[in-house]
Amino acid sequence: MENLTFKLTKKTVTVFVVMIAIGLIALLYGVLGSPGAERVAANLLLNNYYFLSLGLIGLFFVTVHAISESAWHTSVGRIGEAMSAFIPAGGALLLIFFVLGGLHLVFEWTHEDHLDAILLKKTPYLNEPFFYIRSVFFIGVWAAMAHYIRKVSLQVDLNGDMKYFNRLRTLSAVFIVFYALSSVVTSWDWLMSIDAHWFSTLYGWYVFSSMLASGVAMIIIILYILKRMGYMDHVNVEHIHDLGKYLFGFSIFWAYLWYSQYMLIWYANIPEETVYFYERHKNFEGIFYVNLILCFVIPFFALMTRNSKRTFSVLIPVSVIVIIGHWVDLYLLIMPGAVGGEKSGIGLLEIGLTIGFMGLFLLVTFWALTKAPLASKKHPLYKESLDYHTNY
C-alpha cells in the first residue's frame, strides 16, 4: 500500500539546518567584513523576495487548478500547499528587514535630502508610511488566504464533501484576483522603485513570469526528492510530463516578456528609459547574457522533445538551472540600482545567503508536508488523476 504520510527524518532536518547555518555565517561575514551594508541589504531583499515569491507561486498553482477543476494536479497539489507555508515566515522576515534599516539602505527615495524634482512628484505614492501600509496589507492578506485555502483543502480530504470543494474554488478565485493585483504592486514597491526614476508598464508581468518559471522548477525538484524518499507513487510519468510542459512554456513566456520590454526600450532610444539597461550592459554585461542562457536558451533546447519533459534525468538539471537563472534575473533587477557595478559581485555573501534562505524555505516546506497526507484520496477528482494520460 502506498505511503501517503510523509515523515521528516533527522538527516533531512540536519541538512536544512546546516544550510541555514551557512546563511547565518554568510550574513555575519557580510556585516563584519568588506562587502558593505548596501550589498548585504540588497542580498537580503533579493533572497527574501525570491523565496517568498516561490511560496506564493505554490499557492497560485493550487488555486488556479482548483478553479479550472484540473484533475491531474490533484496528485501533486500538496507540494504547492506546502510551499505556501513559507508565506507567513517570508513575509515577516521581509517586514523586519524593512524596519531594521533595509528600506533606507536599498531605496533612494527614502533619503529626503536627495530627492530631486522627479522623486518629489512621486512622494504621494513613494513615502514610508504608505509603503509600510501596503506591505503589511498585502503580506497579511497573502498569509491569511494561504491559511484558509490550506484549511479548506484539508477539509476536502477529510470529508470528500462537494461543499468544501466548491468553497475551495471560491476562495481560489478570490486569491487569484487579489494576487494578480498585489503581485504587480509589490513588484513596483519592492523592486522597481529601487530605480525610482525609471518605470516600465511590463514590469509586473515580467517579474511574475520569472517567479512562475522558478516556482514550477521548485515543484519538480521537491517532487523528485519525495519520490527518491519512497513517496508519491501515485504520481506517474503523465503528471511529470505536464510539469515539464509548464517549465518549457513558462520559460518561453519569460523570454517573450524580456524581449518585449527590452526591444521597445532599445528601439525607442529615449535616454530616460535606456539608462536602466545601459547600467546593466556597462557593469553587468557578463551576467546579463548568462541570464538569458540560463532562463531561456538551456530550458528551451533541453525540453524541446516530448521525452525530455517526462524524465527526471533531464528535468532536474534543467530545473536547477532555471532556479539559478531566475535568481540571477532578480539579481539584475536589484543590484545595479541598490549597490552599483563597482561594489557588486557574486561571491561568498551571495552564495551563502542564498543557501541559507533555501534551507529555511525547504525546512518550512517539508515540515508542512508532514501535516497532511501527500494525496487527497477523497478529493472528487482524485481517481481521475490516477488514470490521467496524455498523447501529446
C-alpha positions as CSV (number, residue, x, y, z in Angstrom):
1,M,0.0,0.0,0.0
2,E,1.2,3.5,-0.9
3,N,2.7,5.5,2.0
4,L,0.9,8.9,2.0
5,T,2.2,10.0,5.4
6,F,5.4,12.0,5.0
7,K,7.9,11.8,7.8
8,L,10.8,14.3,8.1
9,T,13.9,12.4,9.0
10,K,16.7,13.8,11.3
11,K,19.1,13.5,8.4
12,T,17.0,15.7,6.2
13,V,16.4,18.3,9.0
14,T,20.2,18.3,9.7
15,V,20.9,19.1,6.1
16,F,18.4,22.1,6.1
17,V,19.7,23.4,9.4
18,V,23.3,23.2,8.1
19,M,22.2,25.2,5.1
20,I,20.6,27.8,7.4
21,A,23.8,28.0,9.4
22,I,25.8,28.7,6.2
23,G,23.4,31.5,5.5
24,L,23.9,33.0,9.0
25,I,27.7,32.7,8.7
26,A,27.5,34.5,5.3
27,L,25.3,37.2,6.9
28,L,27.8,37.6,9.7
29,Y,30.6,37.8,7.2
30,G,28.7,40.5,5.3
31,V,28.1,42.6,8.3
32,L,31.6,42.4,9.8
33,G,33.6,42.0,6.5
34,S,34.2,44.1,3.5
35,P,31.1,43.8,1.2
36,G,29.4,46.8,2.7
37,A,26.0,47.5,4.2
38,E,24.2,48.2,0.9
39,R,25.3,44.9,-0.6
40,V,24.2,42.9,2.4
41,A,20.9,44.7,2.4
42,A,20.4,44.1,-1.3
43,N,21.1,40.4,-0.9
44,L,18.7,40.1,1.9
45,L,16.0,41.7,-0.2
46,L,16.8,39.6,-3.2
47,N,16.6,36.2,-1.4
48,N,13.7,37.2,0.8
49,Y,11.7,38.3,-2.2
50,Y,12.7,35.3,-4.2
51,F,11.7,32.6,-1.7
52,L,8.6,34.5,-0.6
53,S,7.5,34.5,-4.3
54,L,8.2,30.8,-4.6
55,G,5.7,30.3,-1.7
56,L,3.2,32.5,-3.5
57,I,3.6,30.6,-6.7
58,G,2.9,27.4,-4.9
59,L,-0.4,28.8,-3.7
60,F,-1.1,30.2,-7.1
61,F,-0.8,26.8,-8.6
62,V,-3.1,25.2,-6.1
63,T,-5.8,27.9,-6.7
64,V,-5.6,28.1,-10.5
65,H,-6.0,24.3,-10.8
66,A,-8.8,24.4,-8.2
67,I,-10.8,26.9,-10.3
68,S,-10.2,25.0,-13.6
69,E,-11.1,21.7,-11.9
70,S,-7.8,20.2,-13.2
71,A,-7.8,16.6,-12.2
72,W,-4.1,15.8,-12.9
73,H,-2.9,18.4,-10.4
74,T,-4.7,16.7,-7.6
75,S,-1.8,14.3,-7.3
76,V,0.8,17.0,-6.8
77,G,-1.2,19.7,-5.2
78,R,0.1,19.1,-1.7
79,I,3.5,20.3,-2.8
80,G,2.2,23.8,-3.8
81,E,0.2,23.9,-0.5
82,A,3.4,23.1,1.5
83,M,5.4,25.7,-0.4
84,S,2.8,28.3,0.6
85,A,3.5,27.6,4.3
86,F,6.6,29.8,3.8
87,I,4.5,32.9,3.1
88,P,4.0,34.0,6.7
89,A,7.7,33.4,7.6
90,G,8.9,35.1,4.4
91,G,6.6,38.0,4.8
92,A,7.5,38.6,8.4
93,L,11.3,38.4,7.6
94,L,10.7,41.0,4.8
95,L,8.9,43.4,7.1
96,I,11.6,43.0,9.7
97,F,14.2,43.7,7.1
98,F,12.5,47.0,6.1
99,V,12.0,48.1,9.7
100,L,15.6,47.4,10.7
101,G,17.1,49.7,8.1
102,G,17.0,47.8,4.9
103,L,14.5,50.2,3.4
104,H,16.9,53.1,3.8
105,L,19.9,51.2,2.6
106,V,18.3,50.0,-0.7
107,F,15.8,52.6,-1.8
108,E,17.0,56.1,-2.8
109,W,13.5,57.7,-2.5
110,T,13.7,57.2,1.3
111,H,16.5,59.8,1.5
112,E,14.7,63.1,1.8
113,D,17.8,65.1,1.4
114,H,18.5,63.6,-2.0
115,L,15.1,64.0,-3.6
116,D,15.0,65.7,-7.0
117,A,12.1,67.1,-8.9
118,I,11.1,63.7,-10.3
119,L,11.1,61.9,-7.0
120,L,9.3,64.8,-5.3
121,K,6.4,64.3,-7.8
122,K,6.2,60.6,-6.7
123,T,6.1,61.2,-3.0
124,P,2.3,60.9,-2.7
125,Y,2.9,57.2,-3.5
126,L,6.6,56.6,-2.6
127,N,6.6,57.6,1.0
128,E,7.4,55.4,4.0
129,P,4.0,55.4,5.8
130,F,2.1,54.4,2.7
131,F,4.8,51.9,1.7
132,Y,4.5,50.1,5.1
133,I,0.7,50.2,4.9
134,R,0.8,48.5,1.5
135,S,3.4,46.0,2.5
136,V,1.7,44.9,5.7
137,F,-1.7,44.7,4.0
138,F,-0.5,42.6,1.1
139,I,1.6,40.2,3.2
140,G,-1.2,39.9,5.8
141,V,-3.8,39.0,3.2
142,W,-1.5,36.5,1.5
143,A,-0.8,34.8,4.8
144,A,-4.5,34.7,5.7
145,M,-5.5,33.4,2.3
146,A,-2.8,30.7,2.4
147,H,-4.1,29.6,5.8
148,Y,-7.7,29.4,4.9
149,I,-7.1,27.8,1.5
150,R,-5.0,25.1,3.1
151,K,-7.6,24.6,5.8
152,V,-10.4,24.1,3.3
153,S,-8.3,21.9,1.1
154,L,-7.7,19.6,4.1
155,Q,-11.5,19.5,4.7
156,V,-12.0,18.2,1.2
157,D,-9.6,15.4,2.0
158,L,-11.3,14.6,5.4
159,N,-14.9,14.7,4.2
160,G,-14.9,14.4,0.4
161,D,-17.9,16.8,0.5
162,M,-18.6,18.9,-2.6
163,K,-19.5,21.8,-0.2
164,Y,-15.8,22.1,0.7
165,F,-14.7,21.6,-2.9
166,N,-16.9,24.5,-4.0
167,R,-15.7,26.6,-1.1
168,L,-12.1,25.9,-2.2
169,R,-12.9,27.1,-5.7
170,T,-14.5,30.3,-4.4
171,L,-11.5,31.1,-2.1
172,S,-9.2,30.3,-5.0
173,A,-11.0,32.8,-7.3
174,V,-10.7,35.5,-4.7
175,F,-7.0,34.8,-4.2
176,I,-6.1,34.9,-7.9
177,V,-7.8,38.2,-8.4
178,F,-6.1,39.6,-5.3
179,Y,-2.7,38.1,-6.3
180,A,-3.0,39.5,-9.8
181,L,-3.2,43.0,-8.4
182,S,-0.9,42.6,-5.4
183,S,1.9,40.9,-7.2
184,V,2.2,43.8,-9.6
185,V,2.0,46.5,-6.9
186,T,4.6,44.7,-4.7
187,S,6.9,44.3,-7.7
188,W,6.7,48.1,-8.2
189,D,7.2,48.8,-4.5
190,W,9.9,46.3,-3.6
191,L,11.8,46.1,-6.9
192,M,11.1,48.7,-9.5
193,S,11.2,51.6,-7.0
194,I,14.9,50.8,-6.4
195,D,15.5,52.6,-9.7
196,A,12.8,55.2,-8.8
197,H,13.4,57.5,-11.8
198,W,12.6,54.6,-14.2
199,F,9.5,52.6,-14.8
200,S,8.1,50.0,-17.2
201,T,4.4,49.1,-17.7
202,L,5.5,45.5,-18.4
203,Y,7.5,45.2,-15.1
204,G,4.9,43.4,-13.0
205,W,4.2,40.8,-15.7
206,Y,7.9,40.3,-16.3
207,V,8.6,39.6,-12.6
208,F,5.6,37.3,-12.4
209,S,6.8,35.3,-15.4
210,S,10.2,34.9,-13.8
211,M,8.8,33.7,-10.5
212,L,6.3,31.4,-12.4
213,A,9.1,29.5,-14.1
214,S,11.2,29.2,-11.0
215,G,8.1,28.1,-9.0
216,V,7.4,25.2,-11.4
217,A,11.1,24.2,-11.2
218,M,10.9,24.1,-7.4
219,I,7.8,21.9,-7.5
220,I,9.6,19.5,-9.9
221,I,12.6,19.3,-7.6
222,I,10.5,18.7,-4.4
223,L,8.5,16.0,-6.2
224,Y,11.8,14.3,-7.3
225,I,13.1,14.4,-3.7
226,L,9.9,12.9,-2.4
227,K,10.0,10.2,-5.0
228,R,13.6,9.4,-4.1
229,M,12.5,9.1,-0.4
230,G,9.9,6.5,-1.5
231,Y,6.8,8.7,-1.6
232,M,4.4,10.0,-4.3
233,D,3.9,6.6,-6.0
234,H,0.5,7.9,-7.2
235,V,2.4,10.5,-9.4
236,N,3.1,8.9,-12.8
237,V,5.0,10.0,-15.9
238,E,2.0,11.9,-17.3
239,H,1.9,14.2,-14.2
240,I,5.7,14.7,-14.6
241,H,5.1,15.4,-18.3
242,D,2.6,18.2,-17.5
243,L,5.1,19.8,-15.1
244,G,7.7,19.6,-17.8
245,K,5.4,21.3,-20.3
246,Y,4.8,24.1,-17.8
247,L,8.5,24.6,-17.3
248,F,9.1,24.7,-21.0
249,G,6.1,27.0,-21.7
250,F,6.8,29.5,-18.9
251,S,10.5,29.8,-19.9
252,I,9.3,30.9,-23.4
253,F,6.7,33.2,-21.7
254,W,9.5,34.8,-19.7
255,A,11.7,35.2,-22.8
256,Y,8.7,36.8,-24.7
257,L,8.3,39.4,-22.0
258,W,12.0,40.0,-21.7
259,Y,12.3,40.7,-25.4
260,S,9.1,42.8,-25.4
261,Q,10.4,45.1,-22.7
262,Y,14.0,45.3,-23.9
263,M,13.2,45.7,-27.6
264,L,10.7,48.5,-27.1
265,I,13.1,50.5,-24.9
266,W,16.1,49.8,-27.2
267,Y,14.1,50.8,-30.4
268,A,12.6,54.0,-28.9
269,N,16.1,55.0,-27.6
270,I,14.8,57.5,-25.1
271,P,17.6,58.3,-22.6
272,E,15.2,58.3,-19.6
273,E,14.4,54.7,-20.4
274,T,17.6,53.3,-21.9
275,V,19.6,54.3,-18.8
276,Y,18.2,51.3,-17.0
277,F,19.7,48.8,-19.5
278,Y,22.8,50.9,-20.1
279,E,23.8,50.4,-16.5
280,R,23.3,46.6,-16.8
281,H,25.2,46.5,-20.1
282,K,28.1,48.5,-18.8
283,N,28.8,47.0,-15.4
284,F,26.9,43.6,-15.5
285,E,27.4,42.6,-19.2
286,G,28.6,39.0,-18.5
287,I,25.8,38.3,-16.0
288,F,23.3,40.0,-18.4
289,Y,23.9,37.4,-21.1
290,V,24.3,34.5,-18.8
291,N,20.9,35.3,-17.5
292,L,19.4,34.8,-21.0
293,I,21.2,31.5,-21.4
294,L,20.1,30.1,-18.1
295,C,16.5,31.3,-18.2
296,F,15.7,30.6,-21.8
297,V,18.3,29.1,-24.1
298,I,19.0,26.0,-22.0
299,P,15.4,25.1,-21.0
300,F,14.2,25.8,-24.5
301,F,16.5,23.4,-26.3
302,A,16.8,20.9,-23.4
303,L,13.0,20.5,-23.1
304,M,12.0,20.7,-26.8
305,T,11.3,17.0,-27.2
306,R,8.4,15.1,-25.6
307,N,10.6,12.6,-23.8
308,S,12.8,15.2,-22.2
309,K,9.7,16.6,-20.4
310,R,8.9,13.2,-19.0
311,T,12.2,12.1,-17.4
312,F,13.8,13.4,-14.2
313,S,17.3,12.9,-15.7
314,V,16.6,15.9,-17.9
315,L,14.0,17.8,-15.8
316,I,16.1,18.0,-12.6
317,P,19.3,19.6,-14.2
318,V,17.1,22.0,-16.1
319,S,15.0,22.9,-13.0
320,V,18.2,23.6,-11.1
321,I,19.5,25.8,-13.9
322,V,16.1,27.6,-14.1
323,I,16.1,28.3,-10.4
324,I,19.7,29.7,-10.6
325,G,18.8,31.6,-13.7
326,H,15.9,33.4,-12.2
327,W,17.9,34.2,-9.1
328,V,20.4,35.8,-11.5
329,D,17.5,37.6,-13.2
330,L,16.3,39.0,-9.8
331,Y,19.9,39.9,-9.1
332,L,20.0,42.1,-12.2
333,L,16.8,43.8,-11.2
334,I,18.1,44.7,-7.7
335,M,21.9,45.1,-7.6
336,P,22.6,47.8,-10.2
337,G,20.3,50.3,-8.6
338,A,20.8,49.3,-5.0
339,V,24.6,48.8,-5.0
340,G,26.1,49.7,-8.4
341,G,28.6,48.0,-10.5
342,E,31.7,48.7,-8.6
343,K,30.5,47.3,-5.3
344,S,28.5,44.4,-6.7
345,G,29.6,40.8,-7.4
346,I,28.6,37.2,-6.8
347,G,30.8,35.9,-4.0
348,L,30.6,34.2,-0.7
349,L,28.0,36.6,0.6
350,E,25.6,35.9,-2.3
351,I,26.1,32.2,-2.4
352,G,26.0,31.7,1.4
353,L,22.8,33.8,1.9
354,T,21.1,32.0,-0.9
355,I,21.9,28.6,0.6
356,G,20.6,29.8,3.9
357,F,17.3,31.0,2.6
358,M,17.0,27.9,0.5
359,G,17.5,25.8,3.7
360,L,14.8,27.8,5.5
361,F,12.4,27.5,2.7
362,L,12.9,23.8,2.3
363,L,12.7,23.2,6.1
364,V,9.3,25.0,6.3
365,T,8.0,23.3,3.1
366,F,9.0,19.8,4.2
367,W,7.7,20.4,7.7
368,A,4.3,21.4,6.1
369,L,4.3,18.2,4.1
370,T,4.2,16.2,7.4
371,K,1.0,17.9,8.4
372,A,-1.3,16.3,5.8
373,P,-1.5,13.2,3.6
374,L,0.6,13.6,0.4
375,A,-2.6,12.9,-1.7
376,S,-6.2,13.8,-1.2
377,K,-7.9,10.5,-1.7
378,K,-11.4,11.9,-1.0
379,H,-11.0,14.7,-3.5
380,P,-13.7,14.5,-6.2
381,L,-11.1,14.4,-8.9
382,Y,-8.5,12.1,-7.3
383,K,-9.5,8.9,-9.1
384,E,-9.5,10.7,-12.4
385,S,-6.0,12.0,-11.6
386,L,-4.7,8.4,-11.1
387,D,-5.9,7.5,-14.6
388,Y,-4.5,10.6,-16.2
389,H,-3.0,10.1,-19.6
390,T,-1.9,12.4,-22.5
391,N,-0.9,11.7,-26.1
392,Y,1.0,15.0,-26.7
